[in-house]
């Protein structure tokens, strides 16, 4: 391929890349920015995360199984499991057995989400695809009972995980992936400040069907604005006497990013 054509092709792609993501090396080639002080991120482990409304603690079947099973039973239709790799738990014993397999697994630390007001468990979430050496981590394995969905507890739980990953552990990139047909998960990702990156077609097979996967990410450079939006939204002054939000989280994040 002629050098002149290669140069033009390189310039074409560079126009699509932020000027902050590359530099020019001694050969005149674009390369990623140097990270001479990069030593990797920390492993999330299983330590608790506590906020004003929510607390995330390591999954423990002896402590959390009963409350969690009762919360999941509120979903009489079973629709919270449609896009989940897990199947609905028919018995408390079945849930306990799964929790035992998930307990203490460092490759995917699972947390139970507690409502600090009631102390009850009503959902789970995990860190997964953890790559400290690359500074990349994913928030996933999320299953919220109906009572947890669209609450301050749920929103703060995700905020605490994002803060743990970026601020406390030093990850440069937090990922969110879901079935492309899972509209609630995609809406949640965008509401939480994640940016859509693309669609991976036929990315996997689960529950006997094909799945296209939608990819989202949040970069450390964007965390300051996203966190500012979360803090304003979570402030008690952002809710009226009936507990209804006065300002939307997505709007607050967009304003902070502007």
URPE-V95455 format. One record per backbone hydrogen bond with DSSP energy under -1.0 kcal/mol. NH is the residue of the N-H (numbers start at 0). CO is the residue of the C=O. E is the energy in kcal/mol with one decimal. If there is no record, write none. Layout:
BEGIN
{{NH/CO/E} {NH/CO/E}}
END
This chain:
BEGIN
{{5/1/-2.1} {6/2/-2.7} {7/3/-2.0} {8/4/-2.5} {9/5/-2.6} {10/6/-2.3} {11/7/-2.0} {12/8/-2.0} {13/9/-2.4} {14/10/-1.6} {15/12/-1.2} {16/13/-1.6} {20/17/-2.0} {22/30/-3.4} {24/28/-2.8} {27/24/-1.9} {30/22/-3.2} {37/34/-1.7} {40/131/-2.4} {41/168/-2.1} {48/55/-2.3} {50/53/-3.1} {54/113/-1.7} {55/48/-3.2} {56/111/-1.9} {58/109/-1.7} {63/59/-3.0} {64/60/-1.3} {67/63/-2.5} {68/64/-2.8} {69/65/-2.1} {70/66/-2.2} {71/67/-2.6} {72/68/-1.8} {73/70/-1.1} {74/71/-1.6} {75/73/-1.8} {80/77/-1.5} {81/78/-1.2} {83/80/-1.3} {94/90/-1.7} {95/91/-2.4} {96/92/-2.4} {97/93/-1.9} {98/94/-2.6} {99/95/-2.0} {100/96/-1.4} {101/97/-1.7} {102/98/-1.9} {104/101/-1.5} {110/124/-3.1} {111/56/-3.1} {112/122/-2.9} {113/54/-3.2} {114/119/-2.2} {115/52/-2.7} {118/114/-3.8} {121/112/-2.1} {123/142/-1.6} {124/110/-1.8} {125/139/-2.5} {126/108/-1.6} {127/137/-2.6} {130/135/-2.6} {133/130/-1.2} {134/130/-1.3} {135/130/-1.8} {136/172/-1.9} {137/127/-2.3} {138/174/-2.4} {139/125/-2.4} {142/123/-2.0} {144/121/-2.6} {147/144/-1.7} {148/144/-1.5} {154/150/-2.1} {155/151/-2.7} {156/152/-2.0} {157/153/-1.7} {158/154/-2.1} {159/155/-2.8} {160/156/-1.6} {161/157/-2.5} {162/158/-2.8} {163/159/-2.3} {164/160/-2.2} {165/161/-2.5} {166/162/-1.3} {167/162/-1.7} {168/163/-1.5} {170/164/-2.6} {171/134/-1.4} {172/134/-1.9} {173/217/-2.7} {174/136/-3.0} {175/215/-2.2} {177/213/-1.6} {179/211/-3.3} {181/178/-2.3} {182/180/-1.7} {185/181/-2.1} {186/182/-2.5} {187/183/-2.2} {188/184/-2.3} {189/185/-1.9} {190/186/-2.3} {191/187/-2.4} {192/189/-1.1} {193/188/-2.5} {194/216/-3.2} {196/214/-3.0} {197/214/-1.1} {199/212/-3.1} {202/210/-1.4} {203/210/-1.5} {205/208/-2.3} {208/205/-1.8} {210/203/-2.4} {212/199/-2.7} {213/177/-2.8} {214/197/-2.5} {215/175/-2.0} {216/194/-1.9} {217/173/-2.4} {219/171/-2.2} {221/218/-1.7} {222/219/-1.0} {225/221/-1.9} {226/222/-3.5} {227/223/-1.9} {228/224/-1.9} {229/225/-2.2} {230/226/-2.7} {231/227/-2.0} {232/228/-2.3} {233/229/-2.9} {237/234/-2.5} {238/235/-1.6} {239/243/-2.4} {242/239/-2.1} {245/237/-2.9} {251/247/-2.1} {252/248/-2.5} {253/249/-2.3} {254/250/-2.3} {255/251/-2.1} {256/252/-1.9} {257/253/-1.1}}
END
